[in-house]
Each structure stands twice: as C-alpha cells, then as structure tokens.
Amino acid sequence: MDERNEKPKTTKYTGINKLFRLDFLQTLLDKWYDGTFTDFFDDWKWIFSFSKKYKGIIVFYTVFGLVGSTLSLGSAWLSKILINIIVEKQTENLWLLVFAAVFSLVFSLVIGSVLSRIGLKISIYVNNDIQSEIFGKIIDAEWKELNKYPNGDLLNRFGSDTGTVAGNAIGWIPRIIISLYSFAATFWLLFKTDPNMAWIALGSAPVLLIMSRFIMRKMREYKKRILELNSAMTSFEVDTFYNFDMIKSFGVSGTTEKKLKRWQGKYRDYNLDYNKFEIKANIGVSLLQAAVSALAFGYCLWRLWSGQILYGDMAFFLQQRSALSSRFNLIVGTVPGMVSSAISAHRIRELVDLPKEKHDPESRKKLAALAGKGLTVKMNDVSFSYDGEKTVYEHGCFEAKPGEIVAVLGPSGEGKTTMLRLLLGLIHPSEGSVTISDSEGNEVPMNADLRPFFSYVPQGNSIMAGTIADNMRLVDEDATDEQIIEALKTACAWEFVSRHPDGINGRVGERGQGLSEGQAQRIAIARAVLRDAPIILLDEATSALDTETEKRVLENILYNSPEKTCIVSTHRKSILRHCKRVYFIQNKQAQEFNMRPVEEIPEEDD
C-alpha cells in the first residue's frame, strides 16, 4: 500500500472566479470552456425524469413550505407585538395575541414536522427508484464494459452518488421556491418596518457568505484529506487482518506495527492541523458576525433610545436580520447542490448507458423442451481479444456433449477462464460463434437468456455471509431442505455440514469464513448441482480437493445426472483420468488431446 503523504488536489480558479474562488462556480466555468455545459442540463433532465410520478407531492410540499414560512414570519411579528404590549403594559387584545402567537408557533411546528416526514419519504422512494434502475442496468451491462470500473467505484456510484441525486431530485424545486419566497418576504417586512435595518441585514449577508465560503472550501480540503487517510488506514487494517496468518508466519508483526504507527502519525498530524485551522476560522467568523451584530444592535439601540421603536421592534429586527442572512445562504447554497447532483447524475448515467447484453428469449424457448435430454455447447472458429490488440484466441474450436466430462488445460493466462466466459456469453467473439444445440440438432447462438442452462462454479471463494442454506438457495430460492442436503451429498459436502450443530442452517462469515478452502469449494459445487442445469462449468473448482474427493465429486455428478455436460478448467492431471476428452490451450489455440495417455499432455507452467 502506498504510504506517500500526497497533498490533496487543488482547484485552479479562472476568470471571474479568481475573485470568488468558489468550487461549484469553477465547475460550471470548466464545463463552459470545454464545451460540455449542455451535459449539466442533460444530467438535470435525467434527474427530473424521476420526479414525474411525484408531481402532486412536489406541489403539496411547496405549498406547505410557503404556508409554513408565512406563519413563521407571522409568529415573529406577533411576538414583537406581544413584547411591546408587555413592556408598555398594554392589556388590550393581549389574550387574543397570546392565542394567535401560540397557535402560529404550534402550526409552524406541525408543518415543519410534516415537511420533514414527507421529504424523507420522498427521498427514500426516489433513492430506491434510482438504485433499482441502476442495479438492473449494471446487472444487464456487458461484462467487458462493466469490468472497466473498479468495485469500489461502482459501490460509490450506486450508494453515495445515488443518495446525492435522490436528495435533490424532488426537493430542489420546493426548496428554491420556499427559500426565495422566505427571503423576499423577510426583506419586504423589514423594509416596510425600517428600510435602514433591511439594508443592514441584506448587506451583511454577502459578506458573511464570502467569508464562510472561503473557510468551508479550506475545511472541505482538510476533511477530504482526512477521509482519504482514514480510508487508507482502514484498507491497511483490513489487509492486515485478512492476511494475519501470513504476517505471523513470516514473523513480520513488528514491521506491520511500525506501518500502522506511521499511518497513525500522519492521521494525527493532519487532524491537529485541521483543528488549528478550524479554531482560527471560528474566531474569524465569530468576530465578523459579532461586528455585524454590533452594527445592527447599535442601530437598534439608537432608535430605541430616541424613542423611534419599542423593545419588541428591536427584538424583531435582530431576529429577522439573522434570518435574512440564513435564507440568503440557503438560496446561494442551492447552486453548488445542483452542480454536485449533476456530477453525481453524470457518473450514474455512465453506468446506465453502458452497452447492454445480447438477449434472445425465443432461443431459450426453442431449447427448453429438450434441455432435459442434454445440451451440446460449441465454439466455432472463434477469435477474441479483450482490448482489440492482444488476441487470446485465433480460430479456436471447442465442443462438449451430454454425458461428457471435458477438461480444459493450459498455462496461466492463456485463456482457460476466457473460454468459460465465452461459453457463458459474458464476452463475445470478434469472429466465429458460440452456440448451444439440443439432441435434435436445434442450434442457437449464445446469449444472456441461455444462462439458465448453465451451472457455474468460478475460481476463488464464492461463498457469501449467511447460512449454508442461504448460499444454496441463491440459485433456487424455493429449494427444500431435502433438495439442499441431496446436492450437498453429491458434492461430498454433507459429510462436514452434517456435523455442524445447526446443519444447513449453520452460519458462515464473509468469503466463507469458518470454512476451509476445500469445504468452500464443495459447497459451491453443491450449489451448482442444486441449480440442476444441463451444463456444468467448473473453473478450477476442485483445486483444493484431494484426488479421492475430486474423483467422488465428478463421479457423483455424472452418476446422478448422466445427461449433463460437464466442462472442467483445471491444471491438475489427476482429474484427466475421469475426462472423456481434453483440450489444451496454448498459442491462442485450443488443441484436443483425444484418447491420448495423460502423460503426453503438457504440464502447465505454474
């Protein structure tokens, strides 16, 4: 892991933004310069596409917000009158005003609570809508295109970016309307009462905003770096605990501890720097706010001293001056929120617009009737490359028929797993074809809708956190306990699962924690058996099994389902004695070693 203490990236401000130094404004300017400004509107058009079904709620939310803002101003005005009545000892209409003030306050609280509840519900609904669409698009995207994105990036787009968009998809319109109305109404009310106080309140708002924006920008930079350091520390800790056996075996615990201390030192130093800046910033903002408040307070005292206003007027002025600044900040704050949402929407749309997999529902129907009698899978004169440059296959051919165990061997990196991906239709040949045919010779090209005819056991640990039964029912959610146990027996897994106190309901951790590698492989094979598909693909799926268990598993599979087509990618010669045919992949070709002694098959270069 890279331990260099890199400085956080700084934004280069251009044009008029050299004066304001606002990140969101620079983002818009950059889009204008590079000709992608229209993307901003396209992204927001996409965001609003999720708002159509909630039009009525948006109107309701907006109206309630406007009523709530009006009542809030009315409550403040009534409070001013009440204070004046009490100070001046006026009793006329006192109880009516008290009732009106209490009613206005309670009603405002009710409206605020309702709006908060509605806002949360809408945000959740939209977030779920967007995530559902994205999840479906991700699942249906071309494998090769999707794998250009790291898993962490996909999770961030699916989680964080979706949350950002959902938070603004519905609430932005009501929020800007309510904020503009509240700002205008507050200024108008102040201006009608005292124009000078209105201008003092309005003039102080931009000053405080510019000051706070500068501070917030620096704080974001500090916070971003702290989060990066925290993520790096977390990754280091996860890697350390995940590889704990290796660390102890090499006797490098001391070295690992030193690395942790270095990370902690960086995290401590940067946090202390952040705290120092935060203290200075708080002092600066507090002094500025105190100066503005002193100006407004002095003006109110002068008017109060000269008898031009009463105590209630003074309290009202000071309260609404602060409210005007807050509402001004809310209005201005919607712009960076819009920019942030557009950026997140663009990142999401990149996933949504990925090329989709090939589908052909009719081809599945065509084979379904005779699939129980077995299916043949073929590669016909296939050429393929991942990046258009490095060719993996040139005119490669392959065939596996029902009742056969066909082995695929070859040096590491020569294309064994690529062949299985081609057979599954996860990737597609640039030349040639991959087809499936039934016992009557009906042949169809491979596509995503034919995958139900496959059971696949990939390389590595594919066990998920949960119970053993949960893992098994991933491929058949309606499977009975008896069916699960039978599949476990076929994969020679029942012998250790049965010894667990909870049997198939025994829990396993992430990545099969609590199971040995061999046990995890046998459960994965049992899951493929439970799928009961005509074609079984085993990608190094027996590498952790001893030769006797490997033999029993393969014999069980064909004994229980003699019509199945079984394709095994392996580097172990022991498995070849159970295979009817063998393909060796080398030099971009798949050469069949049919009915030849095992000893003549080249060894894999590990």
C-alpha positions as CSV (number, residue, x, y, z in Angstrom):
1,M,0.0,0.0,0.0
2,D,1.3,3.4,-0.9
3,E,2.2,5.4,2.2
4,R,3.2,8.6,0.5
5,N,1.6,11.6,2.1
6,E,0.4,13.2,-1.1
7,K,-1.1,16.7,-1.0
8,P,-4.8,17.0,-1.8
9,K,-5.6,18.2,-5.3
10,T,-6.2,21.9,-5.5
11,T,-8.6,23.6,-7.8
12,K,-7.3,26.0,-10.4
13,Y,-9.6,29.1,-10.4
14,T,-10.0,31.0,-13.7
15,G,-11.8,34.1,-14.9
16,I,-14.0,36.0,-12.5
17,N,-13.8,33.0,-10.1
18,K,-10.2,34.1,-9.2
19,L,-12.0,36.7,-7.1
20,F,-14.7,34.5,-5.5
21,R,-12.8,31.1,-5.5
22,L,-15.9,29.0,-5.4
23,D,-15.6,25.4,-6.4
24,F,-19.1,25.0,-7.8
25,L,-18.6,28.1,-10.0
26,Q,-15.3,26.8,-11.3
27,T,-17.0,23.5,-12.2
28,L,-19.6,25.4,-14.3
29,L,-16.9,27.5,-15.9
30,D,-14.8,24.5,-16.8
31,K,-17.9,22.9,-18.4
32,W,-18.4,26.1,-20.4
33,Y,-14.7,26.2,-21.5
34,D,-14.6,22.5,-22.6
35,G,-18.0,22.6,-24.4
36,T,-19.8,20.2,-22.0
37,F,-22.0,22.8,-20.4
38,T,-25.1,21.2,-22.1
39,D,-24.2,18.0,-20.1
40,F,-25.2,19.9,-17.0
41,F,-28.7,20.4,-18.3
42,D,-28.9,16.8,-19.7
43,D,-27.9,15.5,-16.3
44,W,-30.7,17.5,-14.6
45,K,-33.2,16.4,-17.2
46,W,-32.3,12.9,-16.3
47,I,-32.7,13.7,-12.6
48,F,-36.2,15.3,-13.2
49,S,-37.3,12.1,-15.1
50,F,-37.6,10.5,-11.7
51,S,-39.7,13.4,-10.4
52,K,-42.7,12.9,-12.8
53,K,-44.5,10.4,-10.6
54,Y,-44.2,12.7,-7.6
55,K,-45.6,15.9,-9.2
56,G,-48.5,16.1,-6.8
57,I,-46.3,15.6,-3.8
58,I,-43.9,18.3,-5.0
59,V,-46.8,20.8,-5.3
60,F,-48.1,19.8,-1.9
61,Y,-44.6,20.1,-0.4
62,T,-44.1,23.5,-1.9
63,V,-47.5,24.9,-0.8
64,F,-46.9,23.6,2.8
65,G,-43.5,25.1,2.8
66,L,-44.8,28.5,1.7
67,V,-47.6,28.4,4.3
68,G,-45.0,27.4,7.0
69,S,-42.7,30.3,6.0
70,T,-45.6,32.7,6.2
71,L,-46.7,31.5,9.6
72,S,-43.1,31.7,10.8
73,L,-43.0,35.4,9.8
74,G,-46.4,36.0,11.3
75,S,-45.4,34.3,14.5
76,A,-42.3,36.6,14.7
77,W,-44.4,39.7,14.1
78,L,-46.9,38.7,16.7
79,S,-44.1,38.1,19.2
80,K,-42.9,41.6,18.5
81,I,-46.4,43.0,19.3
82,L,-46.6,40.9,22.5
83,I,-43.3,42.1,23.8
84,N,-44.4,45.7,23.1
85,I,-47.7,45.1,24.9
86,I,-46.0,43.6,27.9
87,V,-43.3,46.3,28.1
88,E,-45.8,49.1,27.7
89,K,-48.2,47.4,30.0
90,Q,-51.0,47.4,27.4
91,T,-53.7,44.9,28.1
92,E,-56.0,45.5,25.2
93,N,-56.2,42.3,23.0
94,L,-53.4,40.7,25.0
95,W,-55.0,37.2,25.3
96,L,-56.0,37.2,21.6
97,L,-52.5,37.9,20.6
98,V,-51.1,35.3,23.0
99,F,-53.5,32.7,21.5
100,A,-52.6,33.8,17.9
101,A,-48.8,33.6,18.7
102,V,-49.2,30.1,20.3
103,F,-51.4,28.8,17.5
104,S,-49.0,30.2,14.9
105,L,-46.0,28.5,16.6
106,V,-47.7,25.2,17.1
107,F,-48.9,25.2,13.5
108,S,-45.5,26.1,12.2
109,L,-44.0,23.1,14.2
110,V,-46.6,20.8,12.8
111,I,-46.0,21.9,9.2
112,G,-42.2,21.6,9.7
113,S,-42.6,18.1,11.0
114,V,-44.9,17.1,8.2
115,L,-42.5,18.5,5.6
116,S,-39.6,16.7,7.2
117,R,-41.5,13.5,7.2
118,I,-42.6,13.9,3.6
119,G,-39.2,15.0,2.5
120,L,-37.6,11.9,4.0
121,K,-40.2,9.5,2.5
122,I,-39.8,11.1,-1.0
123,S,-36.0,10.9,-0.8
124,I,-36.2,7.2,0.2
125,Y,-38.7,6.5,-2.7
126,V,-36.6,8.3,-5.3
127,N,-33.3,6.7,-4.0
128,N,-34.9,3.3,-4.2
129,D,-36.2,4.0,-7.8
130,I,-32.8,5.2,-9.0
131,Q,-31.0,2.3,-7.3
132,S,-33.4,-0.2,-8.7
133,E,-32.9,1.1,-12.2
134,I,-29.1,1.3,-11.8
135,F,-28.9,-2.2,-10.3
136,G,-30.8,-3.6,-13.3
137,K,-28.6,-1.7,-15.7
138,I,-25.4,-2.9,-14.0
139,I,-26.6,-6.5,-14.0
140,D,-27.5,-6.3,-17.7
141,A,-24.4,-4.4,-18.8
142,E,-21.8,-6.1,-21.0
143,W,-19.3,-7.9,-18.7
144,K,-16.2,-6.4,-20.5
145,E,-17.5,-2.8,-20.3
146,L,-18.6,-3.1,-16.7
147,N,-15.2,-4.5,-15.6
148,K,-13.6,-1.3,-16.6
149,Y,-14.9,0.2,-13.4
150,P,-13.3,-0.9,-10.0
151,N,-15.7,-2.4,-7.5
152,G,-15.1,0.5,-5.1
153,D,-16.1,3.0,-7.8
154,L,-19.3,1.0,-8.6
155,L,-20.3,1.0,-4.9
156,N,-19.7,4.7,-4.6
157,R,-21.8,5.4,-7.7
158,F,-24.5,3.0,-6.5
159,G,-24.6,4.4,-3.0
160,S,-23.2,7.9,-2.5
161,D,-24.0,9.3,-5.9
162,T,-27.5,7.9,-5.9
163,G,-28.1,9.4,-2.4
164,T,-26.9,12.8,-3.7
165,V,-29.2,12.7,-6.7
166,A,-32.2,11.4,-4.6
167,G,-31.7,14.2,-2.1
168,N,-32.1,16.8,-4.9
169,A,-34.4,15.2,-7.4
170,I,-37.6,16.1,-5.6
171,G,-36.6,18.7,-3.0
172,W,-34.7,21.1,-5.2
173,I,-37.8,22.9,-6.7
174,P,-39.7,23.3,-3.5
175,R,-36.5,24.3,-1.7
176,I,-35.6,27.1,-4.1
177,I,-39.2,28.4,-4.3
178,I,-39.6,28.4,-0.5
179,S,-36.2,29.9,0.1
180,L,-36.8,32.7,-2.5
181,Y,-40.2,33.4,-1.0
182,S,-38.9,33.5,2.6
183,F,-36.0,35.8,1.7
184,A,-38.3,38.2,-0.3
185,A,-41.0,38.2,2.4
186,T,-38.5,38.8,5.2
187,F,-36.8,41.6,3.4
188,W,-40.1,43.2,2.4
189,L,-41.4,43.0,6.0
190,L,-38.1,44.5,7.3
191,F,-38.1,47.2,4.6
192,K,-41.7,48.2,5.3
193,T,-40.9,48.5,9.0
194,D,-37.4,50.0,8.8
195,P,-35.6,50.4,5.4
196,N,-32.2,51.0,7.0
197,M,-32.4,47.8,9.1
198,A,-33.4,45.9,5.9
199,W,-30.3,47.2,4.0
200,I,-28.0,46.5,7.0
201,A,-29.4,42.9,7.1
202,L,-29.1,42.5,3.3
203,G,-25.6,44.0,3.1
204,S,-24.2,41.8,5.9
205,A,-25.4,38.6,4.2
206,P,-22.9,38.5,1.2
207,V,-20.0,39.5,3.5
208,L,-20.7,36.6,5.8
209,L,-21.3,34.3,2.8
210,I,-18.0,35.1,1.1
211,M,-16.1,34.7,4.4
212,S,-17.8,31.4,5.2
213,R,-17.4,30.0,1.6
214,F,-13.6,30.6,1.8
215,I,-13.5,28.8,5.2
216,M,-15.8,26.0,4.0
217,R,-13.6,25.4,1.0
218,K,-10.5,25.0,3.1
219,M,-12.3,22.8,5.6
220,R,-13.5,20.6,2.7
221,E,-10.0,20.2,1.6
222,Y,-8.8,19.2,5.1
223,K,-11.8,16.9,5.5
224,K,-11.3,15.2,2.2
225,R,-7.7,14.5,3.1
226,I,-8.6,13.2,6.5
227,L,-11.2,10.9,4.9
228,E,-8.6,9.7,2.4
229,L,-6.1,9.0,5.2
230,N,-8.9,7.2,7.2
231,S,-9.8,5.1,4.1
232,A,-6.1,4.2,3.6
233,M,-5.8,3.2,7.3
234,T,-8.9,1.1,7.1
235,S,-7.7,-0.6,3.9
236,F,-4.3,-1.3,5.7
237,E,-6.1,-2.7,8.7
238,V,-8.4,-4.9,6.6
239,D,-5.5,-6.2,4.6
240,T,-3.5,-6.9,7.8
241,F,-6.3,-8.8,9.5
242,Y,-7.2,-10.7,6.3
243,N,-3.6,-11.8,5.9
244,F,-2.9,-12.3,9.6
245,D,-1.7,-15.9,9.1
246,M,0.9,-14.8,6.5
247,I,2.1,-12.0,8.7
248,K,2.5,-14.3,11.7
249,S,4.1,-17.0,9.6
250,F,6.8,-14.6,8.3
251,G,7.3,-13.1,11.7
252,V,6.8,-9.6,10.4
253,S,4.4,-8.4,13.1
254,G,6.8,-5.7,14.2
255,T,7.2,-4.3,10.7
256,T,3.4,-4.3,10.3
257,E,3.0,-2.5,13.6
258,K,5.5,0.2,12.5
259,K,3.5,0.8,9.4
260,L,0.4,1.2,11.4
261,K,2.1,3.7,13.6
262,R,3.2,5.7,10.5
263,W,-0.3,5.8,9.3
264,Q,-1.5,6.9,12.8
265,G,1.2,9.6,12.8
266,K,0.0,11.1,9.5
267,Y,-3.6,10.9,10.6
268,R,-2.8,12.6,14.0
269,D,-0.7,15.4,12.4
270,Y,-3.3,16.2,9.8
271,N,-6.1,16.2,12.3
272,L,-4.2,18.6,14.5
273,D,-3.5,20.9,11.5
274,Y,-7.2,20.8,10.7
275,N,-8.2,21.6,14.3
276,K,-5.8,24.6,14.3
277,F,-7.3,25.9,11.1
278,E,-10.8,25.3,12.5
279,I,-10.1,27.3,15.6
280,K,-8.7,30.2,13.6
281,A,-11.7,30.1,11.2
282,N,-14.2,30.0,14.1
283,I,-12.5,33.0,15.7
284,G,-12.6,34.9,12.4
285,V,-16.2,34.1,11.6
286,S,-17.3,34.9,15.2
287,L,-15.5,38.3,15.1
288,L,-17.1,39.1,11.8
289,Q,-20.6,38.0,13.0
290,A,-20.0,40.0,16.2
291,A,-19.1,43.1,14.2
292,V,-22.2,42.8,12.0
293,S,-24.4,42.1,15.0
294,A,-22.9,45.0,16.9
295,L,-23.7,47.3,14.0
296,A,-27.3,46.1,13.9
297,F,-27.6,46.2,17.7
298,G,-26.1,49.7,17.9
299,Y,-28.6,50.9,15.3
300,C,-31.5,49.4,17.2
301,L,-30.3,50.8,20.5
302,W,-30.1,54.3,18.9
303,R,-33.6,54.0,17.6
304,L,-34.8,52.6,20.9
305,W,-33.0,55.4,22.9
306,S,-34.5,58.0,20.6
307,G,-38.0,56.6,21.1
308,Q,-38.5,55.6,17.5
309,I,-39.1,51.9,18.2
310,L,-40.1,49.7,21.1
311,Y,-38.3,46.7,22.7
312,G,-40.5,44.3,20.6
313,D,-39.4,46.1,17.4
314,M,-35.8,45.8,18.4
315,A,-36.1,42.0,19.1
316,F,-37.9,41.5,15.8
317,F,-35.3,43.5,13.8
318,L,-32.4,41.5,15.3
319,Q,-34.1,38.2,14.8
320,Q,-35.1,38.8,11.2
321,R,-31.6,40.2,10.3
322,S,-30.2,36.8,11.2
323,A,-33.0,35.0,9.4
324,L,-32.4,37.1,6.3
325,S,-28.7,36.1,6.2
326,S,-29.6,32.4,6.7
327,R,-32.1,32.5,3.9
328,F,-29.7,34.2,1.6
329,N,-27.2,31.4,2.3
330,L,-29.8,28.8,1.5
331,I,-30.6,30.4,-1.9
332,V,-26.9,30.6,-2.8
333,G,-26.3,27.1,-1.4
334,T,-28.7,25.5,-3.9
335,V,-26.3,26.2,-6.8
336,P,-23.4,24.0,-5.5
337,G,-26.0,21.5,-4.6
338,M,-27.3,21.4,-8.2
339,V,-23.7,21.1,-9.5
340,S,-23.0,18.3,-7.1
341,S,-26.2,16.5,-8.1
342,A,-25.4,16.9,-11.8
343,I,-21.9,15.5,-11.3
344,S,-23.3,12.5,-9.4
345,A,-26.1,12.1,-12.1
346,H,-23.4,12.0,-14.8
347,R,-21.5,9.3,-13.0
348,I,-24.7,7.3,-12.6
349,R,-25.6,7.8,-16.3
350,E,-22.3,6.4,-17.4
351,L,-23.4,3.1,-15.8
352,V,-27.0,3.3,-17.1
353,D,-25.7,4.0,-20.7
354,L,-23.3,1.0,-20.8
355,P,-23.8,-1.4,-23.7
356,K,-26.4,-4.0,-22.8
357,E,-26.0,-7.8,-23.1
358,K,-27.4,-9.7,-26.0
359,H,-30.9,-11.1,-25.3
360,D,-33.0,-13.6,-27.3
361,P,-35.9,-15.0,-25.3
362,E,-37.1,-17.1,-28.2
363,S,-33.8,-19.0,-28.3
364,R,-34.4,-20.2,-24.7
365,K,-37.9,-21.3,-25.6
366,K,-36.5,-23.2,-28.6
367,L,-34.1,-25.3,-26.4
368,A,-36.2,-25.6,-23.2
369,A,-38.3,-28.5,-24.4
370,L,-35.4,-30.9,-24.9
371,A,-32.9,-29.4,-22.5
372,G,-33.5,-32.2,-20.0
373,K,-32.0,-34.7,-22.5
374,G,-28.8,-32.7,-22.5
375,L,-27.2,-29.9,-24.5
376,T,-24.1,-29.5,-26.6
377,V,-22.0,-26.4,-26.4
378,K,-19.6,-25.4,-29.2
379,M,-17.0,-22.7,-30.1
380,N,-16.8,-22.5,-33.9
381,D,-13.7,-20.8,-35.4
382,V,-13.6,-18.2,-32.6
383,S,-11.3,-15.3,-32.4
384,F,-11.3,-12.9,-29.4
385,S,-9.3,-10.2,-27.8
386,Y,-10.1,-8.1,-24.7
387,D,-8.7,-4.8,-25.8
388,G,-8.6,-5.1,-29.5
389,E,-4.8,-5.6,-29.5
390,K,-3.8,-8.7,-27.5
391,T,-5.5,-11.7,-29.1
392,V,-6.5,-14.5,-26.8
393,Y,-8.0,-16.9,-29.4
394,E,-7.4,-17.2,-33.1
395,H,-9.9,-19.5,-34.9
396,G,-10.3,-21.6,-31.7
397,C,-12.7,-24.5,-31.7
398,F,-14.2,-26.5,-28.8
399,E,-17.1,-28.9,-28.2
400,A,-18.6,-30.6,-25.2
401,K,-21.6,-33.0,-25.4
402,P,-24.0,-34.5,-22.9
403,G,-22.6,-37.2,-20.7
404,E,-19.1,-36.0,-21.1
405,I,-16.6,-34.5,-18.7
406,V,-14.4,-32.3,-20.9
407,A,-11.2,-30.8,-19.4
408,V,-9.6,-27.5,-20.4
409,L,-5.9,-27.2,-19.6
410,G,-3.3,-24.6,-20.4
411,P,-0.6,-22.3,-19.0
412,S,-1.7,-19.5,-16.7
413,G,-3.0,-16.5,-18.7
414,E,-3.5,-18.5,-21.9
415,G,-7.3,-18.3,-21.9
416,K,-9.0,-21.1,-19.8
417,T,-11.2,-18.7,-17.9
418,T,-11.8,-16.7,-21.1
419,M,-13.1,-19.8,-22.8
420,L,-15.7,-20.3,-20.0
421,R,-16.7,-16.6,-20.3
422,L,-17.2,-17.1,-24.0
423,L,-19.3,-20.2,-23.3
424,L,-21.4,-18.2,-20.8
425,G,-21.9,-15.3,-23.2
426,L,-20.3,-12.9,-20.8
427,I,-18.0,-11.9,-23.7
428,H,-18.5,-12.3,-27.4
429,P,-16.1,-13.4,-30.2
430,S,-14.9,-10.9,-32.7
431,E,-15.1,-13.7,-35.3
432,G,-16.8,-17.1,-35.3
433,S,-19.6,-18.1,-32.9
434,V,-20.5,-19.8,-29.7
435,T,-23.6,-22.0,-29.9
436,I,-25.8,-24.4,-27.9
437,S,-27.7,-27.2,-29.5
438,D,-30.2,-29.8,-28.3
439,S,-30.5,-33.6,-29.1
440,E,-32.4,-32.9,-32.3
441,G,-29.8,-30.5,-33.7
442,N,-31.6,-27.2,-33.0
443,E,-28.8,-24.8,-32.6
444,V,-28.9,-21.2,-31.3
445,P,-26.2,-18.5,-30.7
446,M,-25.2,-18.0,-27.1
447,N,-26.9,-15.0,-25.4
448,A,-27.8,-13.9,-21.8
449,D,-31.2,-15.6,-21.9
450,L,-29.5,-19.0,-22.2
451,R,-27.6,-18.8,-19.0
452,P,-30.3,-20.7,-17.0
453,F,-29.0,-23.8,-18.9
454,F,-25.6,-23.4,-17.1
455,S,-24.4,-24.1,-13.5
456,Y,-21.1,-22.3,-12.9
457,V,-18.5,-22.6,-10.2
458,P,-16.0,-19.8,-10.6
459,Q,-12.4,-19.6,-9.3
460,G,-11.8,-18.5,-5.8
461,N,-14.1,-18.4,-2.8
462,S,-17.7,-17.5,-3.8
463,I,-19.4,-18.2,-0.5
464,M,-21.4,-15.3,0.9
465,A,-22.1,-14.3,4.5
466,G,-25.2,-16.1,5.9
467,T,-26.2,-19.7,6.4
468,I,-25.2,-22.6,4.2
469,A,-28.9,-22.9,3.2
470,D,-28.9,-19.2,2.2
471,N,-25.9,-19.8,-0.1
472,M,-27.5,-22.8,-1.7
473,R,-30.9,-21.0,-2.3
474,L,-29.1,-18.3,-4.2
475,V,-29.7,-20.4,-7.3
476,D,-33.1,-21.8,-6.3
477,E,-35.0,-19.8,-3.6
478,D,-37.7,-22.5,-3.4
479,A,-35.4,-25.4,-2.8
480,T,-36.4,-27.7,0.1
481,D,-34.1,-28.8,2.8
482,E,-34.1,-32.3,1.4
483,Q,-33.0,-31.0,-2.1
484,I,-30.2,-29.0,-0.5
485,I,-29.0,-31.9,1.5
486,E,-29.0,-34.2,-1.6
487,A,-27.0,-31.6,-3.5
488,L,-24.5,-31.4,-0.6
489,K,-24.2,-35.2,-0.7
490,T,-23.4,-35.2,-4.4
491,A,-20.6,-32.6,-3.8
492,C,-19.3,-34.6,-0.8
493,A,-20.1,-31.6,1.4
494,W,-22.8,-33.2,3.6
495,E,-20.1,-35.2,5.5
496,F,-18.9,-32.0,7.2
497,V,-22.1,-29.9,7.1
498,S,-24.0,-32.7,8.9
499,R,-21.5,-32.4,11.8
500,H,-22.4,-28.8,12.3
501,P,-24.8,-28.3,15.3
502,D,-27.2,-26.3,13.0
503,G,-26.7,-28.4,9.9
504,I,-27.5,-26.5,6.7
505,N,-28.6,-23.5,8.9
506,G,-25.1,-23.1,10.2
507,R,-23.7,-19.7,9.6
508,V,-20.6,-18.8,7.7
509,G,-18.8,-15.4,7.5
510,E,-17.8,-13.2,4.6
511,R,-15.9,-15.1,1.9
512,G,-16.7,-18.4,3.6
513,Q,-15.0,-17.5,6.9
514,G,-15.2,-20.6,9.1
515,L,-14.8,-23.0,6.2
516,S,-11.6,-24.4,4.8
517,E,-10.9,-23.8,1.1
518,G,-11.9,-27.3,0.2
519,Q,-15.1,-27.1,2.2
520,A,-16.0,-23.8,0.5
521,Q,-15.4,-25.4,-3.0
522,R,-17.6,-28.3,-2.2
523,I,-20.5,-26.0,-1.1
524,A,-20.0,-24.0,-4.3
525,I,-20.2,-27.2,-6.3
526,A,-23.2,-28.3,-4.4
527,R,-24.9,-25.0,-5.2
528,A,-24.2,-25.7,-8.9
529,V,-25.6,-29.2,-8.6
530,L,-28.8,-27.8,-6.9
531,R,-29.2,-25.5,-9.9
532,D,-29.8,-28.7,-11.9
533,A,-28.8,-27.1,-15.2
534,P,-27.9,-29.2,-18.3
535,I,-24.3,-27.8,-18.5
536,I,-21.9,-27.5,-15.5
537,L,-18.8,-25.3,-15.7
538,L,-16.1,-25.8,-13.1
539,D,-13.3,-23.2,-13.2
540,E,-10.5,-24.6,-11.1
541,A,-13.4,-25.7,-8.8
542,T,-11.6,-28.8,-7.4
543,S,-8.2,-27.3,-6.9
544,A,-8.4,-27.5,-3.1
545,L,-9.8,-31.1,-3.0
546,D,-7.7,-34.2,-2.6
547,T,-7.7,-36.6,-5.6
548,E,-10.0,-39.1,-4.0
549,T,-12.7,-36.4,-3.1
550,E,-12.3,-34.9,-6.5
551,K,-12.9,-38.3,-8.1
552,R,-16.0,-38.9,-6.0
553,V,-17.5,-35.5,-6.8
554,L,-17.1,-35.9,-10.5
555,E,-18.5,-39.4,-10.5
556,N,-21.5,-38.4,-8.4
557,I,-22.3,-35.6,-10.8
558,L,-22.5,-37.8,-13.8
559,Y,-24.0,-40.8,-11.9
560,N,-26.9,-38.7,-10.7
561,S,-27.3,-36.8,-14.0
562,P,-25.7,-38.8,-16.8
563,E,-27.1,-36.5,-19.4
564,K,-25.3,-33.4,-18.1
565,T,-22.4,-31.7,-20.0
566,C,-19.5,-31.1,-17.6
567,I,-16.6,-28.7,-18.5
568,V,-13.7,-28.5,-16.1
569,S,-11.0,-25.9,-16.3
570,T,-8.0,-27.3,-14.3
571,H,-4.3,-27.6,-14.0
572,R,-4.3,-30.9,-12.3
573,K,-3.5,-34.1,-14.3
574,S,-5.3,-36.3,-11.8
575,I,-8.7,-35.1,-13.0
576,L,-8.0,-36.0,-16.6
577,R,-8.4,-39.8,-15.9
578,H,-12.1,-39.0,-15.4
579,C,-12.5,-36.9,-18.6
580,K,-13.7,-38.2,-21.9
581,R,-11.8,-35.5,-23.9
582,V,-9.2,-32.9,-23.1
583,Y,-8.4,-29.6,-24.7
584,F,-5.0,-27.9,-24.1
585,I,-4.9,-24.2,-24.7
586,Q,-1.6,-22.7,-25.9
587,N,-0.5,-20.2,-28.5
588,K,-4.1,-18.9,-29.0
589,Q,-5.4,-22.3,-30.0
590,A,-7.4,-25.0,-28.2
591,Q,-6.0,-28.3,-29.3
592,E,-7.9,-31.5,-28.5
593,F,-5.9,-34.4,-26.9
594,N,-8.5,-37.1,-27.6
595,M,-7.9,-40.6,-26.1
596,R,-4.2,-39.9,-25.5
597,P,-2.3,-41.0,-22.5
598,V,-2.3,-38.5,-19.7
599,E,1.5,-38.4,-19.6
600,E,1.6,-37.0,-23.1
601,I,-0.3,-33.9,-22.1
602,P,2.0,-30.9,-21.5
603,E,2.3,-29.7,-17.9
604,E,1.0,-26.3,-17.0
605,D,3.8,-23.7,-16.4
606,D,2.9,-22.6,-12.9
